[in-house]
Amino acid sequence: METNATNRREFLKKAGMAGVATGLSFTVLSSYAKGFAPLAADITYKQQPLPYAYNALEPVIDAMTMELHYSKHGAAYAKSLGEAVQAETVDTNKVSLEALLGNISKYSTKMRNNAGGQFNHEMFWKSMAAPSSTTKPSGKLLQAIEKDFNSFDAFKTQFTDAGKNRFGSGWAWLVVGKDHKLVIGSTANQDNPLMDVSDLKGKPLLGLDVWEHAYYLKYQNRRPDYINAWWNVVNWNVIEERFTAAHK
């Protein structure tokens, strides 16, 4: 049994590496290696290539969870969003996904669920990188966190609590809110702080998926364990880049 499980994991690791090598151009790979990620406004209506191999986030997120999350759940949101866009005649050349989310109350429930799902997941993929020794931000972002939450540890505790205490499925968020202050909160299902229907509003910098499919294979019902481990794969270079963009 153990041999079969090991072989399956190795297959998924190799498949993940092959998929990324095929799907990403050298330019894109080089950009991600330097810590660059598209800004939130550049997240599109279509699923983009995963910026790392399925096994890149292990042991925090296992290869099987990553493969299923990206190729099944994430892909399904993108596909259903395409159907909603066609049915509701949205000109995606003129209306960005971020702008659509800002007026989501004018659209169908299908549009709301899948536009949110597409945006949230694309932001989530880009918010993570292989575990490294860099476990906290620097510069102006760190200064802002320490100013608005008293310390980085206090920020982590509050954000972790937002994820742990979100009832059912949803997301925990760090956003730039009113007066450019940092705010932590959560949203249900696939809602996000860009939506005009959301109680939490702001420019999202960091989002954590706390739907069970994001962690259940490895952590079962231990959501707090998943969140505590997840801090080790946050790509602070990308979050700092979003923070800078939000203040322009």
Accessible surface in RSA format (square Angstrom, percent):
REM  Atomic radii and reference values for relative SASA: ProtOr
REM  Chains: A
REM  Algorithm: Lee & Richards
REM  Probe-radius: 1.40
REM  Slices: 20
REM RES _ NUM      All-atoms   Total-Side   Main-Chain    Non-polar    All polar
REM                ABS   REL    ABS   REL    ABS   REL    ABS   REL    ABS   REL
RES MET A   1   195.86 101.4 157.67 104.3  38.19  90.9 128.02 108.8  67.84  89.9
RES GLU A   2   120.61  69.2 114.05  86.3   6.55  15.6  65.71 127.1  54.90  44.8
RES THR A   3    93.61  66.6  89.24  90.5   4.37  10.4  56.43  75.8  37.18  56.2
RES ASN A   4   100.53  69.3  94.44  91.3   6.10  14.7  25.42  61.2  75.12  72.6
RES ALA A   5    25.30  23.3  21.92  33.8   3.38   7.7  24.78  34.9   0.52   1.4
RES THR A   6    52.12  37.1  52.12  52.8   0.00   0.0  45.23  60.8   6.89  10.4
RES ASN A   7    86.96  60.0  81.03  78.3   5.93  14.3  26.00  62.6  60.96  58.9
RES ARG A   8   134.45  56.5 128.51  65.5   5.94  14.2  47.96  65.5  86.49  52.4
RES ARG A   9    99.55  41.8  99.44  50.7   0.11   0.3  38.70  52.9  60.85  36.9
RES GLU A  10    71.19  40.9  71.19  53.9   0.00   0.0  28.60  55.3  42.59  34.8
RES PHE A  11   136.31  68.2 132.15  81.8   4.17  10.8 135.73  82.3   0.58   1.7
RES LEU A  12    19.62  10.9  19.62  14.0   0.00   0.0  19.62  13.8   0.00   0.0
RES LYS A  13    53.83  26.3  53.73  33.0   0.10   0.2  15.20  13.7  38.63  41.2
RES LYS A  14   144.59  70.5 137.86  84.6   6.72  16.0  85.62  77.1  58.96  62.8
RES ALA A  15    38.07  35.0  24.05  37.1  14.02  31.9  32.41  45.6   5.66  15.0
RES GLY A  16     0.46   0.6   0.00   N/A   0.46   0.6   0.03   0.1   0.43   1.0
RES MET A  17   112.50  58.3 109.25  72.3   3.24   7.7  97.39  82.8  15.11  20.0
RES ALA A  18    58.05  53.4  49.19  75.9   8.86  20.2  57.44  80.9   0.61   1.6
RES GLY A  19    41.97  51.8   0.00   N/A  41.97  51.8  33.44  91.8   8.52  19.1
RES VAL A  20    21.25  14.0  17.62  16.0   3.63   8.7  21.01  18.3   0.24   0.7
RES ALA A  21    72.12  66.3  50.12  77.3  22.00  50.1  53.56  75.4  18.56  49.2
RES THR A  22   122.46  87.1  90.88  92.1  31.57  75.2  73.67  99.0  48.78  73.7
RES GLY A  23    44.45  54.8   0.00   N/A  44.45  54.8  27.04  74.2  17.41  39.0
RES LEU A  24    12.58   7.0   2.33   1.7  10.24  25.8   4.14   2.9   8.44  22.7
RES SER A  25    61.61  52.1  45.78  61.1  15.83  36.5  53.03 112.9   8.57  12.0
RES PHE A  26   167.47  83.8 158.13  97.9   9.34  24.3 159.63  96.8   7.85  22.5
RES THR A  27    97.29  69.2  94.26  95.6   3.04   7.2  63.01  84.6  34.28  51.8
RES VAL A  28    56.43  37.1  55.10  49.9   1.33   3.2  56.43  49.0   0.00   0.0
RES LEU A  29    65.96  36.7  61.50  44.0   4.45  11.2  61.85  43.4   4.11  11.1
RES SER A  30    31.66  26.8  25.28  33.7   6.38  14.7  25.49  54.3   6.17   8.6
RES SER A  31    31.95  27.0  28.68  38.3   3.27   7.5   8.99  19.1  22.96  32.2
RES TYR A  32    41.47  19.4  29.53  16.8  11.94  31.1  24.15  18.2  17.32  21.3
RES ALA A  33    91.63  84.2  46.47  71.7  45.16 102.7  60.03  84.5  31.60  83.7
RES LYS A  34   173.59  84.7 137.24  84.2  36.35  86.5  92.38  83.2  81.21  86.5
RES GLY A  35     9.00  11.1   0.00   N/A   9.00  11.1   6.29  17.3   2.70   6.1
RES PHE A  36   100.77  50.4  99.24  61.5   1.53   4.0 100.44  60.9   0.33   1.0
RES ALA A  37     1.02   0.9   0.01   0.0   1.01   2.3   0.01   0.0   1.01   2.7
RES PRO A  38    28.39  20.7  26.32  24.0   2.06   7.5  27.16  22.4   1.23   7.6
RES LEU A  39    63.38  35.3  63.03  45.1   0.35   0.9  63.03  44.3   0.35   0.9
RES ALA A  40     3.89   3.6   1.63   2.5   2.26   5.1   2.02   2.8   1.87   5.0
RES ALA A  41    55.26  50.8  43.94  67.8  11.31  25.7  43.96  61.9  11.29  29.9
RES ASP A  42    80.89  56.7  71.93  71.6   8.96  21.2  17.78  41.9  63.11  62.9
RES ILE A  43     3.30   1.9   0.85   0.6   2.45   5.9   0.85   0.6   2.45   6.6
RES THR A  44    63.87  45.4  60.80  61.6   3.07   7.3  59.73  80.2   4.13   6.2
RES TYR A  45    23.66  11.0  20.79  11.8   2.87   7.5  20.79  15.6   2.87   3.5
RES LYS A  46   162.89  79.5 161.26  98.9   1.63   3.9 105.57  95.0  57.32  61.1
RES GLN A  47    51.25  28.7  25.33  18.5  25.92  61.7   9.89  21.1  41.36  31.4
RES GLN A  48    34.69  19.4  33.01  24.1   1.68   4.0  22.99  48.9  11.70   8.9
RES PRO A  49    63.14  46.0  53.32  48.6   9.82  35.7  58.12  48.0   5.01  31.2
RES LEU A  50     7.60   4.2   3.88   2.8   3.72   9.4   3.91   2.7   3.69   9.9
RES PRO A  51    14.37  10.5   3.70   3.4  10.67  38.8   3.70   3.1  10.67  66.3
RES TYR A  52    24.35  11.4  18.29  10.4   6.06  15.8  24.35  18.3   0.00   0.0
RES ALA A  53     8.01   7.4   4.26   6.6   3.74   8.5   4.26   6.0   3.74   9.9
RES TYR A  54    32.52  15.2  32.52  18.5   0.00   0.0  11.17   8.4  21.35  26.3
RES ASN A  55    39.12  27.0  32.85  31.7   6.27  15.1   0.00   0.0  39.12  37.8
RES ALA A  56    27.38  25.2  12.26  18.9  15.12  34.4  22.31  31.4   5.07  13.4
RES LEU A  57     0.00   0.0   0.00   0.0   0.00   0.0   0.00   0.0   0.00   0.0
RES GLU A  58    46.33  26.6  33.21  25.1  13.12  31.2  17.84  34.5  28.49  23.3
RES PRO A  59    99.41  72.5  94.51  86.2   4.90  17.8  97.97  80.9   1.44   9.0
RES VAL A  60     9.98   6.6   7.87   7.1   2.12   5.1   9.98   8.7   0.00   0.0
RES ILE A  61     8.05   4.6   6.63   4.9   1.41   3.4   8.05   5.8   0.00   0.0
RES ASP A  62    29.05  20.3  28.98  28.8   0.07   0.2  22.49  52.9   6.56   6.5
RES ALA A  63     1.82   1.7   1.46   2.3   0.36   0.8   1.46   2.1   0.36   0.9
RES MET A  64    46.39  24.0  44.74  29.6   1.65   3.9  22.59  19.2  23.80  31.5
RES THR A  65     3.24   2.3   2.08   2.1   1.17   2.8   2.87   3.9   0.38   0.6
RES MET A  66     1.88   1.0   1.61   1.1   0.27   0.7   0.67   0.6   1.21   1.6
RES GLU A  67    36.37  20.9  36.37  27.5   0.00   0.0   3.17   6.1  33.19  27.1
RES LEU A  68    65.70  36.6  65.70  47.0   0.00   0.0  65.70  46.1   0.00   0.0
RES HIS A  69     4.73   2.6   4.44   3.1   0.29   0.7   0.15   0.2   4.58   5.3
RES TYR A  70    29.41  13.7  29.41  16.7   0.00   0.0  18.07  13.6  11.34  14.0
RES SER A  71    36.18  30.6  21.27  28.4  14.92  34.4  23.70  50.5  12.48  17.5
RES LYS A  72   126.01  61.5 117.72  72.2   8.30  19.8  63.98  57.6  62.03  66.1
RES HIS A  73    66.36  36.3  62.62  43.5   3.74   9.6  35.98  37.1  30.38  35.4
RES GLY A  74     2.25   2.8   0.00   N/A   2.25   2.8   1.15   3.1   1.10   2.5
RES ALA A  75    32.08  29.5  27.37  42.2   4.71  10.7  28.29  39.8   3.79  10.0
RES ALA A  76    53.83  49.5  46.93  72.4   6.91  15.7  53.04  74.7   0.79   2.1
RES TYR A  77    32.09  15.0  31.87  18.1   0.21   0.6  21.91  16.5  10.18  12.5
RES ALA A  78    13.94  12.8   8.24  12.7   5.70  13.0   8.64  12.2   5.30  14.0
RES LYS A  79   142.24  69.4 129.01  79.2  13.23  31.5 107.76  97.0  34.47  36.7
RES SER A  80    29.44  24.9  29.44  39.3   0.00   0.0   1.53   3.3  27.90  39.1
RES LEU A  81     0.00   0.0   0.00   0.0   0.00   0.0   0.00   0.0   0.00   0.0
RES GLY A  82    36.83  45.4   0.00   N/A  36.83  45.4  31.62  86.8   5.20  11.6
RES GLU A  83    71.19  40.9  64.05  48.5   7.14  17.0  38.23  73.9  32.96  26.9
RES ALA A  84     1.76   1.6   0.12   0.2   1.64   3.7   1.76   2.5   0.00   0.0
RES VAL A  85    16.77  11.0  16.34  14.8   0.43   1.0  16.34  14.2   0.43   1.2
RES GLN A  86   148.66  83.1 131.97  96.4  16.70  39.8  47.31 100.7 101.36  76.9
RES ALA A  87    83.24  76.5  44.98  69.4  38.26  87.0  57.00  80.3  26.24  69.5
RES GLU A  88    54.91  31.5  35.38  26.8  19.53  46.5  32.49  62.8  22.42  18.3
RES THR A  89   122.29  87.0  93.05  94.3  29.24  69.7  75.82 101.8  46.47  70.3
RES VAL A  90    18.46  12.1   2.83   2.6  15.62  37.6   7.20   6.3  11.26  30.5
RES ASP A  91    62.19  43.6  51.62  51.4  10.58  25.0  34.11  80.3  28.08  28.0
RES THR A  92    58.52  41.6  39.30  39.8  19.22  45.8  11.20  15.0  47.32  71.5
RES ASN A  93   145.20 100.1 107.80 104.2  37.40  90.1  27.85  67.0 117.34 113.4
RES LYS A  94   173.16  84.5 134.71  82.7  38.45  91.5  85.82  77.2  87.35  93.0
RES VAL A  95    46.67  30.7  44.81  40.6   1.86   4.5  46.48  40.4   0.19   0.5
RES SER A  96    51.22  43.3  39.16  52.3  12.06  27.8  37.88  80.7  13.34  18.7
RES LEU A  97     2.10   1.2   0.00   0.0   2.10   5.3   0.00   0.0   2.10   5.7
RES GLU A  98    30.04  17.2  26.69  20.2   3.35   8.0  15.20  29.4  14.84  12.1
RES ALA A  99    48.83  44.9  36.55  56.4  12.28  27.9  47.47  66.9   1.36   3.6
RES LEU A 100     1.24   0.7   0.00   0.0   1.24   3.1   1.24   0.9   0.00   0.0
RES LEU A 101     0.00   0.0   0.00   0.0   0.00   0.0   0.00   0.0   0.00   0.0
RES GLY A 102    29.49  36.4   0.00   N/A  29.49  36.4  18.59  51.0  10.90  24.4
RES ASN A 103    64.36  44.4  64.36  62.2   0.00   0.0   4.46  10.7  59.90  57.9
RES ILE A 104     1.63   0.9   0.06   0.0   1.57   3.8   0.06   0.0   1.57   4.3
RES SER A 105    70.23  59.3  37.18  49.6  33.05  76.1  29.84  63.5  40.39  56.6
RES LYS A 106   164.30  80.2 125.35  76.9  38.95  92.7  86.59  77.9  77.71  82.8
RES TYR A 107    63.74  29.8  41.16  23.4  22.58  58.7  19.51  14.7  44.23  54.5
RES SER A 108    46.58  39.4  32.88  43.9  13.69  31.5  43.95  93.6   2.62   3.7
RES THR A 109    98.05  69.7  89.93  91.2   8.12  19.4  54.65  73.4  43.41  65.6
RES LYS A 110    90.99  44.4  83.62  51.3   7.37  17.6  57.98  52.2  33.01  35.2
RES MET A 111     0.00   0.0   0.00   0.0   0.00   0.0   0.00   0.0   0.00   0.0
RES ARG A 112    79.69  33.5  79.69  40.6   0.00   0.0  13.10  17.9  66.59  40.4
RES ASN A 113    61.86  42.7  61.30  59.2   0.56   1.3  13.88  33.4  47.98  46.4
RES ASN A 114    17.52  12.1  17.52  16.9   0.00   0.0   0.00   0.0  17.52  16.9
RES ALA A 115     0.00   0.0   0.00   0.0   0.00   0.0   0.00   0.0   0.00   0.0
RES GLY A 116     0.00   0.0   0.00   N/A   0.00   0.0   0.00   0.0   0.00   0.0
RES GLY A 117     0.00   0.0   0.00   N/A   0.00   0.0   0.00   0.0   0.00   0.0
RES GLN A 118     2.26   1.3   1.94   1.4   0.32   0.8   0.32   0.7   1.94   1.5
RES PHE A 119     0.47   0.2   0.47   0.3   0.00   0.0   0.47   0.3   0.00   0.0
RES ASN A 120     0.26   0.2   0.00   0.0   0.26   0.6   0.00   0.0   0.26   0.3
RES HIS A 121     1.77   1.0   1.77   1.2   0.00   0.0   1.77   1.8   0.00   0.0
RES GLU A 122     1.86   1.1   1.86   1.4   0.00   0.0   0.00   0.0   1.86   1.5
RES MET A 123     0.46   0.2   0.46   0.3   0.00   0.0   0.46   0.4   0.00   0.0
RES PHE A 124     2.28   1.1   1.80   1.1   0.47   1.2   2.06   1.2   0.22   0.6
RES TRP A 125     1.97   0.8   1.97   1.0   0.00   0.0   1.60   0.9   0.36   0.6
RES LYS A 126     4.42   2.2   1.96   1.2   2.46   5.9   1.12   1.0   3.31   3.5
RES SER A 127     0.00   0.0   0.00   0.0   0.00   0.0   0.00   0.0   0.00   0.0
RES MET A 128     3.54   1.8   0.03   0.0   3.51   8.4   0.03   0.0   3.51   4.7
RES ALA A 129    33.35  30.7  32.11  49.5   1.24   2.8  33.15  46.7   0.20   0.5
RES ALA A 130    55.37  50.9  44.58  68.8  10.78  24.5  44.58  62.8  10.78  28.6
RES PRO A 131    53.19  38.8  31.62  28.8  21.58  78.4  31.90  26.3  21.29 132.3
RES SER A 132    68.29  57.7  43.72  58.4  24.57  56.6  45.36  96.6  22.93  32.1
RES SER A 133   113.66  96.0  78.70 105.0  34.96  80.5  56.23 119.7  57.43  80.5
RES THR A 134    79.88  56.8  68.59  69.5  11.28  26.9  43.92  59.0  35.96  54.4
RES THR A 135    59.41  42.3  54.31  55.1   5.10  12.2  27.99  37.6  31.41  47.5
RES LYS A 136    93.81  45.8  89.44  54.9   4.37  10.4  48.03  43.2  45.77  48.8
RES PRO A 137     3.26   2.4   0.00   0.0   3.26  11.9   0.37   0.3   2.89  18.0
RES SER A 138    66.28  56.0  64.43  86.0   1.85   4.3  41.49  88.4  24.79  34.7
RES GLY A 139    45.42  56.0   0.00   N/A  45.42  56.0  35.78  98.2   9.65  21.6
RES LYS A 140   162.32  79.2 154.94  95.1   7.39  17.6  97.75  88.0  64.57  68.8
RES LEU A 141     2.38   1.3   0.71   0.5   1.68   4.2   0.71   0.5   1.68   4.5
RES LEU A 142    32.54  18.1  32.54  23.3   0.00   0.0  32.54  22.9   0.00   0.0
RES GLN A 143   117.58  65.8 111.21  81.3   6.38  15.2  39.12  83.3  78.46  59.5
RES ALA A 144    18.98  17.4  14.19  21.9   4.78  10.9  18.66  26.3   0.32   0.8
RES ILE A 145     0.00   0.0   0.00   0.0   0.00   0.0   0.00   0.0   0.00   0.0
RES GLU A 146    73.65  42.3  66.91  50.6   6.74  16.1  17.74  34.3  55.91  45.6
RES LYS A 147   155.03  75.6 124.07  76.1  30.97  73.7 105.04  94.5  49.99  53.3
RES ASP A 148    44.64  31.3  12.93  12.9  31.71  75.0   9.01  21.2  35.63  35.5
RES PHE A 149    17.32   8.7   9.56   5.9   7.77  20.2  14.76   9.0   2.56   7.3
RES ASN A 150   135.49  93.4 108.97 105.3  26.52  63.9  26.15  62.9 109.34 105.7
RES SER A 151    43.52  36.8  42.37  56.5   1.15   2.7  35.16  74.9   8.36  11.7
RES PHE A 152    16.13   8.1  13.55   8.4   2.58   6.7  13.55   8.2   2.58   7.4
RES ASP A 153   104.54  73.2 101.32 100.8   3.22   7.6  31.44  74.0  73.10  72.9
RES ALA A 154    41.38  38.0  29.73  45.9  11.65  26.5  37.57  52.9   3.81  10.1
RES PHE A 155     0.00   0.0   0.00   0.0   0.00   0.0   0.00   0.0   0.00   0.0
RES LYS A 156    57.70  28.1  57.54  35.3   0.16   0.4  16.13  14.5  41.57  44.3
RES THR A 157    82.60  58.7  77.26  78.3   5.34  12.7  55.07  74.0  27.53  41.6
RES GLN A 158    83.21  46.5  78.68  57.5   4.53  10.8  29.62  63.1  53.59  40.6
RES PHE A 159     0.00   0.0   0.00   0.0   0.00   0.0   0.00   0.0   0.00   0.0
RES THR A 160    12.99   9.2  12.99  13.2   0.00   0.0   9.76  13.1   3.23   4.9
RES ASP A 161    51.12  35.8  50.88  50.6   0.23   0.5  13.85  32.6  37.27  37.2
RES ALA A 162    19.25  17.7   7.05  10.9  12.20  27.8  17.93  25.3   1.31   3.5
RES GLY A 163     0.00   0.0   0.00   N/A   0.00   0.0   0.00   0.0   0.00   0.0
RES LYS A 164    83.25  40.6  62.36  38.3  20.89  49.7  14.34  12.9  68.91  73.4
RES ASN A 165   112.70  77.7  84.75  81.9  27.95  67.3  32.69  78.7  80.01  77.3
RES ARG A 166    56.08  23.5  49.24  25.1   6.85  16.3   3.89   5.3  52.19  31.6
RES PHE A 167   187.08  93.6 173.12 107.2  13.97  36.3 178.93 108.5   8.16  23.3
RES GLY A 168    42.50  52.4   0.00   N/A  42.50  52.4  35.73  98.1   6.77  15.2
RES SER A 169    35.49  30.0  27.83  37.1   7.66  17.7   4.78  10.2  30.71  43.0
RES GLY A 170     0.00   0.0   0.00   N/A   0.00   0.0   0.00   0.0   0.00   0.0
RES TRP A 171     0.39   0.2   0.39   0.2   0.00   0.0   0.39   0.2   0.00   0.0
RES ALA A 172     0.00   0.0   0.00   0.0   0.00   0.0   0.00   0.0   0.00   0.0
RES TRP A 173     0.36   0.1   0.36   0.2   0.00   0.0   0.36   0.2   0.00   0.0
RES LEU A 174     0.00   0.0   0.00   0.0   0.00   0.0   0.00   0.0   0.00   0.0
RES VAL A 175     0.00   0.0   0.00   0.0   0.00   0.0   0.00   0.0   0.00   0.0
RES VAL A 176    10.03   6.6   5.46   4.9   4.56  11.0   5.46   4.7   4.56  12.4
RES GLY A 177    14.49  17.9   0.00   N/A  14.49  17.9   5.73  15.7   8.76  19.6
RES LYS A 178   185.46  90.5 170.37 104.5  15.09  35.9 120.18 108.2  65.28  69.5
RES ASP A 179   121.71  85.3  88.07  87.7  33.64  79.5  25.05  59.0  96.66  96.4
RES HIS A 180   107.33  58.7  95.07  66.1  12.26  31.4  62.94  64.9  44.39  51.7
RES LYS A 181   110.97  54.1 110.07  67.5   0.90   2.1  54.27  48.9  56.70  60.4
RES LEU A 182     8.13   4.5   0.21   0.2   7.92  19.9   0.21   0.1   7.92  21.3
RES VAL A 183    56.64  37.3  54.84  49.6   1.80   4.3  56.64  49.2   0.00   0.0
RES ILE A 184    19.57  11.1   2.10   1.6  17.47  42.1   2.10   1.5  17.47  47.4
RES GLY A 185    16.21  20.0   0.00   N/A  16.21  20.0  16.21  44.5   0.00   0.0
RES SER A 186    30.79  26.0  14.51  19.4  16.28  37.5   0.26   0.6  30.53  42.8
RES THR A 187     8.15   5.8   4.70   4.8   3.45   8.2   8.15  10.9   0.00   0.0
RES ALA A 188    37.11  34.1  33.65  51.9   3.46   7.9  33.65  47.4   3.46   9.2
RES ASN A 189    81.73  56.4  81.73  79.0   0.00   0.0  12.04  29.0  69.69  67.4
RES GLN A 190     4.32   2.4   3.56   2.6   0.76   1.8   3.81   8.1   0.51   0.4
RES ASP A 191    19.89  13.9  19.89  19.8   0.00   0.0   1.61   3.8  18.28  18.2
RES ASN A 192     0.00   0.0   0.00   0.0   0.00   0.0   0.00   0.0   0.00   0.0
RES PRO A 193     2.95   2.2   0.00   0.0   2.95  10.7   0.00   0.0   2.95  18.3
RES LEU A 194    28.64  16.0  14.90  10.7  13.74  34.5  17.60  12.4  11.04  29.7
RES MET A 195     0.53   0.3   0.00   0.0   0.53   1.3   0.00   0.0   0.53   0.7
RES ASP A 196    53.95  37.8  33.65  33.5  20.30  48.0  26.68  62.8  27.27  27.2
RES VAL A 197    55.16  36.3  26.13  23.7  29.04  70.0  33.87  29.4  21.29  57.8
RES SER A 198     5.72   4.8   0.97   1.3   4.75  10.9   4.68  10.0   1.04   1.5
RES ASP A 199   155.60 109.0 118.85 118.3  36.75  86.9  42.12  99.1 113.47 113.2
RES LEU A 200    24.54  13.7  19.11  13.7   5.43  13.7  23.40  16.4   1.15   3.1
RES LYS A 201   112.33  54.8  97.25  59.7  15.08  35.9  76.48  68.8  35.86  38.2
RES GLY A 202    20.15  24.8   0.00   N/A  20.15  24.8  15.68  43.0   4.47  10.0
RES LYS A 203    64.59  31.5  61.35  37.6   3.24   7.7  42.10  37.9  22.49  24.0
RES PRO A 204     0.77   0.6   0.00   0.0   0.77   2.8   0.00   0.0   0.77   4.8
RES LEU A 205     0.30   0.2   0.30   0.2   0.00   0.0   0.30   0.2   0.00   0.0
RES LEU A 206     0.00   0.0   0.00   0.0   0.00   0.0   0.00   0.0   0.00   0.0
RES GLY A 207     1.37   1.7   0.00   N/A   1.37   1.7   1.37   3.7   0.00   0.0
RES LEU A 208     0.00   0.0   0.00   0.0   0.00   0.0   0.00   0.0   0.00   0.0
RES ASP A 209     0.00   0.0   0.00   0.0   0.00   0.0   0.00   0.0   0.00   0.0
RES VAL A 210     0.10   0.1   0.00   0.0   0.10   0.2   0.00   0.0   0.10   0.3
RES TRP A 211    54.46  21.9  54.40  26.3   0.06   0.1  54.46  29.0   0.00   0.0
RES GLU A 212    98.02  56.3  96.11  72.7   1.91   4.5  25.00  48.4  73.02  59.6
RES HIS A 213    44.04  24.1  22.89  15.9  21.15  54.1  24.80  25.6  19.24  22.4
RES ALA A 214     2.66   2.4   0.37   0.6   2.29   5.2   0.37   0.5   2.29   6.1
RES TYR A 215     8.05   3.8   6.05   3.4   2.00   5.2   2.00   1.5   6.05   7.5
RES TYR A 216    97.03  45.3  95.88  54.6   1.15   3.0  59.65  44.8  37.38  46.1
RES LEU A 217    96.88  54.0  73.48  52.6  23.40  58.8  76.15  53.5  20.73  55.8
RES LYS A 218    78.08  38.1  61.51  37.7  16.57  39.5  28.76  25.9  49.31  52.5
RES TYR A 219    17.34   8.1  17.34   9.9   0.00   0.0  15.55  11.7   1.79   2.2
RES GLN A 220    73.47  41.1  73.47  53.7   0.00   0.0  38.39  81.7  35.08  26.6
RES ASN A 221   116.16  80.1  96.03  92.8  20.14  48.5  26.52  63.8  89.64  86.6
RES ARG A 222   107.37  45.1 103.29  52.7   4.08   9.7  51.06  69.8  56.31  34.1
RES ARG A 223    27.65  11.6  27.65  14.1   0.00   0.0  10.78  14.7  16.87  10.2
RES PRO A 224    55.04  40.1  55.04  50.2   0.00   0.0  55.04  45.4   0.00   0.0
RES ASP A 225    63.87  44.7  58.87  58.6   5.00  11.8  14.49  34.1  49.38  49.2
RES TYR A 226     0.41   0.2   0.41   0.2   0.00   0.0   0.28   0.2   0.13   0.2
RES ILE A 227     0.00   0.0   0.00   0.0   0.00   0.0   0.00   0.0   0.00   0.0
RES ASN A 228    86.14  59.4  75.04  72.5  11.10  26.7  25.67  61.8  60.47  58.5
RES ALA A 229    23.62  21.7  18.77  29.0   4.85  11.0  23.26  32.8   0.36   1.0
RES TRP A 230     0.00   0.0   0.00   0.0   0.00   0.0   0.00   0.0   0.00   0.0
RES TRP A 231    11.78   4.7  10.43   5.0   1.36   3.2   9.54   5.1   2.24   3.6
RES ASN A 232    67.86  46.8  63.52  61.4   4.34  10.4   9.27  22.3  58.60  56.6
RES VAL A 233     1.31   0.9   0.00   0.0   1.31   3.2   1.31   1.1   0.00   0.0
RES VAL A 234     9.08   6.0   0.00   0.0   9.08  21.9   0.00   0.0   9.08  24.6
RES ASN A 235    20.07  13.8  16.71  16.1   3.36   8.1   3.42   8.2  16.66  16.1
RES TRP A 236     5.06   2.0   1.61   0.8   3.45   8.1   1.49   0.8   3.57   5.8
RES ASN A 237    88.22  60.8  80.39  77.7   7.83  18.8  11.06  26.6  77.16  74.6
RES VAL A 238     1.73   1.1   1.73   1.6   0.00   0.0   1.73   1.5   0.00   0.0
RES ILE A 239     0.00   0.0   0.00   0.0   0.00   0.0   0.00   0.0   0.00   0.0
RES GLU A 240    42.34  24.3  41.44  31.4   0.90   2.1  13.97  27.0  28.37  23.2
RES GLU A 241    51.74  29.7  44.68  33.8   7.06  16.8  31.25  60.5  20.48  16.7
RES ARG A 242     8.27   3.5   6.04   3.1   2.23   5.3   6.51   8.9   1.75   1.1
RES PHE A 243    16.64   8.3  16.64  10.3   0.00   0.0  16.64  10.1   0.00   0.0
RES THR A 244    74.86  53.2  70.05  71.0   4.81  11.5  49.43  66.4  25.43  38.4
RES ALA A 245    25.14  23.1  13.29  20.5  11.84  26.9  13.74  19.3  11.40  30.2
RES ALA A 246    18.96  17.4   0.28   0.4  18.68  42.5   4.24   6.0  14.72  39.0
RES HIS A 247    74.95  41.0  46.49  32.3  28.46  72.8  41.16  42.4  33.79  39.3
RES LYS A 248   199.21  97.2 130.23  79.9  68.99 164.3 110.77  99.7  88.45  94.2
END  Absolute sums over single chains surface
CHAIN  1 A    12062.9       9943.6       2119.4       6790.8       5272.1
END  Absolute sums over all chains
TOTAL         12062.9       9943.6       2119.4       6790.8       5272.1
